[in-house]
Amino acid sequence: MIDAVSALERKYTETFDEEMRMLERRRAHDTNLTIDELENTLRSLYIVEGNDIEGRGAIQDQVIAAEIAAYEAFITTWKKELETGAES
């Protein structure tokens, strides 16, 4: 059971890190990207998370949770930068 838990934790961390790198690259290269656009994607991810009628399994649940956490963290950081006048 410990192996299964650590495998799920690794999947979460791996997905979160990949998603954050993708969001950072996207922001750096897409001058039209907005917080509103990211918040729309985040809302879509919340819907996907809730639509689990057939049961997608623990691994996919971790992937979705990590994607949501990455979007939430990225959006929060960007908003704080705007408030303080700093940019990444």
C-alpha positions as CSV (number, residue, x, y, z in Angstrom):
1,M,0.0,0.0,0.0
2,I,2.9,2.4,0.8
3,D,4.2,1.9,-2.8
4,A,0.8,2.8,-4.2
5,V,0.6,6.0,-2.1
6,S,4.1,7.0,-3.0
7,A,3.4,6.4,-6.6
8,L,0.3,8.6,-6.4
9,E,2.4,11.3,-4.7
10,R,5.1,11.1,-7.3
11,K,2.5,11.4,-10.1
12,Y,1.0,14.4,-8.4
13,T,4.3,16.1,-8.0
14,E,5.4,15.3,-11.5
15,T,2.2,16.6,-13.0
16,F,2.2,19.8,-10.9
17,D,5.8,20.5,-11.9
18,E,5.2,19.9,-15.6
19,E,2.0,22.0,-15.5
20,M,3.9,24.9,-13.8
21,R,6.7,24.7,-16.4
22,M,4.1,24.8,-19.2
23,L,2.3,27.8,-17.7
24,E,5.6,29.7,-17.3
25,R,6.6,29.0,-20.9
26,R,3.2,30.0,-22.1
27,R,3.2,33.3,-20.2
28,A,6.7,34.0,-21.5
29,H,5.9,33.4,-25.1
30,D,2.2,34.3,-25.4
31,T,1.9,38.1,-25.0
32,N,-1.9,37.8,-25.4
33,L,-2.3,35.4,-22.4
34,T,-4.4,36.8,-19.6
35,I,-5.4,35.8,-16.1
36,D,-9.0,35.6,-17.3
37,E,-8.0,33.0,-19.9
38,L,-6.2,30.9,-17.2
39,E,-9.2,31.3,-14.9
40,N,-11.5,30.0,-17.6
41,T,-9.3,27.0,-18.0
42,L,-9.3,26.5,-14.3
43,R,-13.1,26.6,-14.2
44,S,-13.1,23.9,-16.9
45,L,-10.7,21.8,-14.8
46,Y,-13.1,22.1,-11.9
47,I,-15.9,20.7,-14.1
48,V,-13.7,17.9,-15.3
49,E,-12.8,17.0,-11.7
50,G,-16.5,16.9,-10.8
51,N,-17.5,14.8,-13.8
52,D,-16.4,11.4,-12.6
53,I,-19.5,9.3,-13.2
54,E,-17.7,6.2,-14.5
55,G,-14.7,6.5,-12.1
56,R,-11.5,7.5,-13.7
57,G,-9.2,6.0,-11.1
58,A,-6.7,7.3,-8.5
59,I,-3.9,8.2,-10.9
60,Q,-6.1,10.4,-13.1
61,D,-7.6,11.9,-10.0
62,Q,-4.1,12.9,-9.0
63,V,-3.4,14.3,-12.4
64,I,-6.4,16.5,-12.4
65,A,-5.8,17.6,-8.8
66,A,-2.2,18.6,-9.6
67,E,-3.3,20.5,-12.7
68,I,-5.9,22.4,-10.7
69,A,-3.3,23.2,-8.0
70,A,-0.8,24.4,-10.6
71,Y,-3.3,26.8,-12.2
72,E,-4.4,28.1,-8.8
73,A,-0.8,28.7,-7.7
74,F,0.2,30.3,-11.0
75,I,-2.8,32.6,-11.1
76,T,-2.3,33.6,-7.5
77,T,1.4,34.4,-8.1
78,W,0.6,36.4,-11.2
79,K,-2.0,38.4,-9.4
80,K,0.4,39.1,-6.5
81,E,3.0,40.3,-9.1
82,L,0.4,42.7,-10.5
83,E,-0.4,44.0,-7.1
84,T,3.2,44.7,-6.2
85,G,4.3,45.8,-9.7
86,A,6.7,43.0,-10.1
87,E,6.9,40.7,-13.2
88,S,8.5,37.4,-13.6
